[in-house]
Amino acid sequence: MKKIRLGIIGIGQQGGTYAGFISEGKVKNMEIGAICDIDPAKKAMCAEKYPNVPFYENYIDMLESGNVDAIVTTVPHYLHAEMGIEALKRDIHALLEKPAGVYTKQVKEINEFAATKPNLTYAIFFNQRTNPLYQKVKEIVDNGEIGNIRRTNWMITNWWRPQAYYNQSAWRATWGGEGGGVLGNQAPHQIDLLQWICGMPKKVSSNLKYGYQRDIVVEDDVTAVLDYGNGATGVFITCTHDVIGTDRFEITGDKGKIVVDDSKKVTIKCLKESENEMNAKMSWADAANLFRGGGFDDLYDEEVLEFTSVWGEQHIAVLENFAANILDGTPLIAPGSDGINGVALANAIHLSSWLGKEVGLPVDEEVYLAELNKKIETEKNSK
C-alpha cells in the first residue's frame, strides 16, 4: 500500500515527536515527505538526524515541491488555519495541531474552504479521542445509560508549568503569539472531550486570573460555569500553578453517574430506577431509612473500569487514522470541522471574563476579535 508523505511544518517539541514516531516506523502507511522550519539551528539538526528528508525554510515552497501528500501544523496557534488553507488550496491533505485556531472566525474560514474540497482529508489532532477510556465514557452517555445529563464537573488542574516553561519562547503565553494561556495551550483536549461527550453549552460565565501565579499576561487560572440551556449546568476548572493537581471528571444524569479519576479509572453507577421515578414513588419514611444507613448502595449497580495508556500511542493512532482516511476512506476520529467547537467554548470563557458578564454561544465573533485585539495592542505597548 502507498505511504502518505507527511510534511511536518515546525520541528519543535511536537513536530519532533511526530517525526520520531514516523522515522522509527511506528506509524503505518506514513513516511516523512519533508520538514519545514524557519530556525537555522533546526535545519542543521535535521540534516544530521533526517539526512534524506528535504528541508524547507518556507512552507509554501514545501507545499509546492511535490514532496508531500499531506501536512501537519506544529506551529504557533495563529498559523494553524492559515497553513491548512494553503495546503488544501494545493490539493494537499491537512492535519491541524490543536487548537484549530485562536478564534472562531479564523476556524470558520478553513472549515468553509475545506467543505469545497470534499476529496481532501481535513483533520485535527485530538488524540484524546482515541483514548479507550473516553471512548467508553462517550458510548455510555450516547447509549443513555445514565439518562439525561443534569450536571458536568471537570477539575483538570494537573497542568503544572514552572516559569521556565513560559520563558522558553517569546511567543508563549502572549495574546499576540499564542492567543491565550491554559485554555489555548494545555486544556484544549479536555474542552474538546467535554463538548464531544456532553454537548455544547448555551451560555458561559467565567472567572479567570491573568498572570495570577506566573509572570505572564494570559490566563493561568480558570473557573467557568456552563449552562446547557435545558436546566443542566457544568463547571470547568483548570490552571497551571497546582503542582499536585487534580484530574476528576463527573457526569451526573437522571439515571446514574460517571466519575473519571486521573484519566485512568472510570466508575459507572446506574440507578435501578431513574431519580425522577424514585422521587415520585418513595415515601419519606423510606427516604429517612436511607439517610440512616438503610442501603443507598442497593439503589444502583456499579462498575469500575481501569485503563492503562502508553505515552505516544494516542498520537500514533491519530496519524494512522489520518493516513487511513486518505488511503481508503476510514472515518476520521476527529474531522477538522470539529475543531471549531472547542475554540468556540474557549472564546466564550475568555469573553465572559473580559466583559464581566455571562455570554451566549456561539459568541459574537466581531466582539471577541475586537476585545482580543485590544489585549494584543496593550501587550505591544507594554514592551
C-alpha positions in Angstrom: 0.0 0.0 0.0 1.2 3.5 -0.8 2.6 5.5 2.1 1.4 9.0 2.8 4.3 11.5 2.6 3.8 13.9 5.5 5.2 17.4 5.5 5.9 18.5 9.1 5.7 22.3 9.4 7.6 23.2 12.6 10.1 20.8 14.0 9.9 21.8 17.7 8.8 19.6 20.5 5.6 18.3 18.9 6.9 18.2 15.4 10.0 16.4 16.6 7.9 13.9 18.4 5.9 13.0 15.3 9.0 12.9 13.1 10.5 10.4 15.6 7.4 8.1 15.6 7.3 8.1 11.8 11.0 7.7 11.2 11.1 4.8 13.7 8.4 3.0 11.6 5.7 3.3 14.3 3.1 4.9 12.1 1.5 2.6 9.5 1.3 3.8 5.9 3.2 7.1 6.6 6.7 8.5 5.9 8.3 11.9 6.3 8.0 13.7 3.0 9.6 16.9 4.0 10.3 19.1 7.0 9.9 22.9 7.3 11.2 25.3 9.9 12.4 28.9 9.9 15.1 28.3 12.6 18.6 27.7 11.1 19.5 25.6 14.0 16.7 23.2 13.2 18.0 22.9 9.6 21.3 21.7 10.9 19.7 19.3 13.3 17.5 17.8 10.6 20.5 17.5 8.2 22.1 15.2 10.8 19.0 13.4 12.1 17.0 13.1 8.8 19.6 13.4 6.1 17.4 12.0 3.3 14.4 14.2 4.1 14.1 17.5 2.1 14.2 20.6 4.4 12.4 23.9 3.6 12.6 27.3 5.3 9.3 28.4 3.7 6.3 26.2 4.0 4.8 27.4 0.7 7.9 26.1 -1.1 7.4 22.8 0.7 3.7 22.7 -0.4 4.7 23.3 -4.0 7.7 20.9 -4.0 5.8 17.7 -4.9 7.4 16.0 -1.9 4.3 15.9 0.3 0.8 14.5 0.1 -0.3 15.9 3.5 0.9 18.3 6.2 0.7 18.6 10.0 0.9 22.1 11.5 3.1 22.1 14.6 3.4 25.8 14.8 2.0 28.7 16.9 -1.8 28.7 17.1 -2.5 31.7 14.9 -0.9 29.9 11.9 -2.8 26.6 12.0 -5.8 27.7 10.0 -3.8 29.8 7.5 -1.4 27.0 6.7 -4.2 24.5 6.5 -6.0 26.6 3.9 -2.8 27.0 1.8 -2.3 23.2 1.8 -5.9 22.5 0.8 -5.6 25.1 -2.0 -2.9 22.9 -3.4 -4.8 19.7 -3.0 -2.7 18.6 -0.1 -4.4 17.0 2.9 -4.2 18.9 6.2 -3.9 17.8 9.8 -4.1 20.7 12.2 -2.5 20.6 15.6 -4.8 21.7 18.4 -6.4 24.2 18.7 -7.7 24.7 15.2 -7.2 28.4 15.7 -7.3 31.2 18.2 -10.8 32.5 17.4 -13.9 31.0 15.7 -13.9 33.5 12.7 -10.5 32.1 11.8 -11.5 28.5 12.1 -14.8 29.1 10.3 -12.7 30.2 7.3 -10.8 27.0 7.0 -13.9 24.9 7.7 -15.8 26.6 4.9 -12.9 26.3 2.5 -12.4 22.6 3.4 -16.1 22.0 2.6 -15.3 23.0 -1.0 -12.6 20.3 -1.2 -14.5 17.1 -0.1 -12.0 14.9 -1.9 -9.3 16.0 0.6 -8.8 14.9 4.2 -9.0 17.7 6.8 -8.5 16.6 10.4 -7.5 17.9 13.8 -5.1 16.4 16.3 -7.4 15.5 19.1 -5.5 12.5 20.3 -7.6 12.0 23.5 -10.5 11.0 21.3 -8.5 7.8 20.6 -8.2 7.1 24.3 -10.3 3.9 25.0 -11.4 5.4 28.4 -13.0 8.5 26.9 -14.5 6.4 24.0 -16.1 4.3 26.6 -17.5 7.3 28.5 -18.9 8.7 25.3 -20.5 5.3 24.5 -22.2 5.2 27.9 -23.6 8.7 27.6 -24.7 8.3 23.9 -26.4 5.0 24.8 -28.5 6.8 27.5 -27.2 4.5 30.3 -27.1 7.4 32.8 -30.1 9.1 31.3 -30.3 12.9 30.6 -27.3 14.9 31.8 -28.0 17.2 34.7 -24.5 18.3 35.7 -21.0 18.1 34.5 -17.9 18.9 36.6 -14.3 18.7 35.4 -11.4 19.8 37.5 -8.2 19.4 35.5 -5.5 21.2 37.4 -2.6 18.9 36.8 -1.2 21.1 34.0 1.6 22.5 36.3 4.1 24.6 34.4 7.1 26.4 36.0 8.1 29.9 34.9 11.0 28.3 32.9 8.4 26.8 30.6 7.0 30.2 29.7 10.5 31.6 29.3 11.4 29.1 26.5 10.0 31.2 23.7 8.9 34.8 23.3 5.5 33.8 21.7 4.5 31.6 24.6 1.8 32.8 27.0 1.1 36.0 25.0 -2.0 37.4 23.3 -0.2 38.2 20.1 1.8 35.0 19.9 -0.4 32.3 21.4 -3.8 33.9 21.8 -4.2 32.9 25.4 -2.9 30.7 28.2 -4.1 27.5 29.7 -7.3 27.4 27.7 -5.5 27.5 24.3 -2.4 25.5 25.2 -2.9 22.9 27.9 -6.7 22.4 28.2 -8.0 22.1 24.6 -8.1 18.3 24.8 -10.4 18.4 27.8 -12.5 21.2 26.4 -13.0 19.1 23.2 -13.8 16.0 25.2 -16.3 17.9 27.3 -18.3 19.0 24.3 -17.7 15.8 22.4 -19.2 13.7 25.2 -21.7 16.1 26.8 -22.6 18.6 24.1 -22.1 22.3 23.8 -23.4 24.7 26.5 -25.7 27.6 25.5 -24.2 30.1 27.9 -21.0 30.6 29.9 -20.0 32.6 32.9 -16.3 32.7 33.9 -13.8 33.9 36.4 -10.3 34.0 35.0 -7.0 35.1 36.6 -4.3 36.6 34.4 -0.7 36.2 35.5 -2.1 35.0 38.8 0.9 32.8 39.8 3.2 33.2 36.8 4.8 36.2 35.2 2.6 36.1 32.1 -0.2 38.3 30.7 -2.6 35.5 29.8 -4.8 33.3 32.0 -3.2 30.7 34.3 -6.3 30.0 36.4 -9.8 29.3 35.1 -13.2 28.7 36.7 -16.1 28.5 34.2 -19.8 27.8 34.8 -21.7 26.3 31.9 -25.4 26.5 31.2 -26.7 23.8 28.8 -30.0 25.6 28.2 -32.2 22.7 29.4 -31.6 23.1 33.2 -28.3 21.2 33.1 -25.2 23.0 34.3 -21.5 22.4 34.5 -18.3 23.6 36.0 -14.9 23.6 34.3 -11.8 24.4 36.3 -8.2 24.4 35.2 -4.8 26.1 36.0 -1.1 25.8 35.6 0.1 26.5 39.2 -1.1 23.4 41.1 2.0 21.2 41.5 -0.1 18.4 43.0 -3.0 18.8 40.6 -6.4 17.0 40.2 -8.0 15.3 37.2 -11.6 14.4 38.0 -14.5 14.4 35.6 -18.0 13.8 36.8 -21.2 13.5 34.6 -24.4 13.2 36.5 -27.6 12.0 34.8 -31.1 11.3 36.0 -30.3 7.5 35.7 -26.8 7.4 37.1 -23.4 8.9 37.3 -19.9 8.6 35.7 -16.8 9.5 37.6 -13.4 9.6 35.8 -10.3 9.8 38.1 -6.9 10.7 36.7 -8.0 9.7 33.2 -7.3 6.1 34.3 -10.3 4.9 36.3 -14.0 5.1 35.4 -16.7 4.4 38.0 -20.1 3.9 36.5 -23.2 3.9 38.8 -26.5 3.1 37.1 -29.7 3.6 39.1 -32.2 0.7 39.1 -34.9 3.3 38.8 -34.4 6.9 37.5 -34.2 9.7 40.0 -37.5 11.0 38.7 -39.2 7.7 39.4 -37.7 7.4 42.9 -38.7 11.0 43.7 -42.3 10.3 42.6 -42.7 7.0 44.4 -40.5 7.0 47.5 -42.2 7.7 50.8 -40.5 10.0 53.4 -40.2 7.0 55.7 -38.3 5.0 53.1 -36.1 8.0 52.3 -35.4 8.6 56.0 -34.4 5.0 56.3 -31.8 5.5 53.5 -30.3 8.5 55.4 -29.9 6.3 58.5 -27.8 3.9 56.5 -30.5 1.8 55.1 -28.9 0.9 51.8 -28.1 3.7 49.2 -25.9 1.0 47.6 -28.9 -1.1 46.8 -30.3 1.7 44.5 -27.7 1.3 41.8 -25.4 -1.1 40.0 -21.7 -0.2 40.0 -19.0 -1.0 37.5 -15.3 0.1 37.8 -13.1 0.1 34.8 -9.3 0.6 34.8 -7.4 1.8 31.8 -3.7 2.0 31.0 -2.1 4.3 28.5 1.3 4.1 26.9 2.6 7.6 26.1 2.6 8.2 22.3 0.0 5.6 21.4 -2.8 8.1 21.0 -0.7 10.4 18.8 0.3 7.5 16.6 -3.4 6.4 16.4 -4.4 9.9 15.1 -1.6 9.8 12.5 -2.6 6.3 11.4 -6.3 7.3 11.2 -5.4 10.3 9.1 -3.4 8.2 6.7 -6.1 5.5 6.6 -8.8 8.2 5.7 -6.7 9.4 2.8 -5.9 5.9 1.5 -9.2 4.1 2.0 -11.8 6.4 3.5 -11.6 5.1 7.0 -13.8 7.5 9.1 -11.9 10.2 10.9 -11.7 10.2 14.7 -11.6 13.9 14.7 -12.7 15.7 11.5 -11.1 19.1 11.1 -14.5 20.8 11.2 -15.0 19.6 14.8 -12.1 21.9 15.9 -14.4 25.0 16.0 -16.4 23.7 18.9 -13.5 23.7 21.4 -12.3 27.1 20.1 -15.9 28.5 20.5 -16.1 27.3 24.1 -12.7 28.7 25.0 -13.6 32.0 23.3 -16.8 32.2 25.3 -14.9 31.6 28.6 -12.4 34.4 27.7 -15.1 36.8 26.6 -17.2 36.3 29.7 -14.2 37.2 31.8 -13.3 40.2 29.6 -16.8 41.6 29.6 -17.6 40.7 33.2 -20.9 39.0 32.3 -22.5 35.8 31.1 -22.2 35.3 27.3 -24.1 33.1 24.9 -22.8 30.6 22.4 -21.9 31.0 19.7 -20.1 34.1 20.7 -20.3 37.3 18.7 -17.1 36.8 16.5 -16.6 40.5 15.9 -16.9 41.5 19.6 -14.5 38.7 20.5 -11.9 39.7 17.9 -12.1 43.4 18.9 -11.5 42.5 22.6 -8.6 40.2 21.6 -7.0 42.9 19.5 -7.2 45.3 22.5 -5.3 42.8 24.5 -2.7 42.4 21.8 -2.3 46.2 21.4 -1.9 46.7 25.2 0.7 43.9 25.2 2.7 45.6 22.4 2.6 49.0 24.1 3.9 47.5 27.4 7.1 46.1 25.9 
